[in-house]
Amino acid sequence: MTMHQLWSRFISGVLLVAFLIGALIIVSQNGSTTNTKAEVVGTFRLVGGPAPGESIPTSGVVHFTLQGHPNNEVSVNVGTSGLVVVQLEPGTWLVTANSPRFIINNEMGACGASAPLKVKAGKRASLFVQCEIP
């Protein structure tokens, strides 16, 4: 085998290894980005009422809308414990809610979080949703 043939095989081997390492990096990056959702945990409560006021967990539905993307919505049914648990994509979410225990003019009233919810990939976010009772 000539020196040129050895050198050619060596370069081919190096290129093959580089290609495989590049492919492995792309696969691992894609694998990590497919699970960019974050867990959001919080409570849905009725707050207020006659003095001294109360804060009690409530059932209902909590709605999440990705800011700037009104067609990207997620709704979560919440039981009587008021516990809200949901997986959301990263971004800023507007949060609203309805509860059968929060009635205004004989209809379920709308309420929500006091500020938009900021969700970061892979990070747990906390949430407090409330309906204020006069």
Sequence and secondary structure as in RCSB ss.txt:
>XXXX:A:sequence
MTMHQLWSRFISGVLLVAFLIGALIIVSQNGSTTNTKAEVVGTFRLVGGPAPGESIPTSGVVHFTLQGHPNNEVS
VNVGTSGLVVVQLEPGTWLVTANSPRFIINNEMGACGASAPLKVKAGKRASLFVQCEIP
>XXXX:A:secstr
  HHHHHHHHHHHHHHHHHHHHHHHHHHHHHHHTT  EEEEEEEEEEE STT EEEE  EEEEEEETT TT EEE
EEE TT EEEEEE SEEEEEEEEEEEEEETTEEEEEEESS EEE TT  EEEEEEEEE 
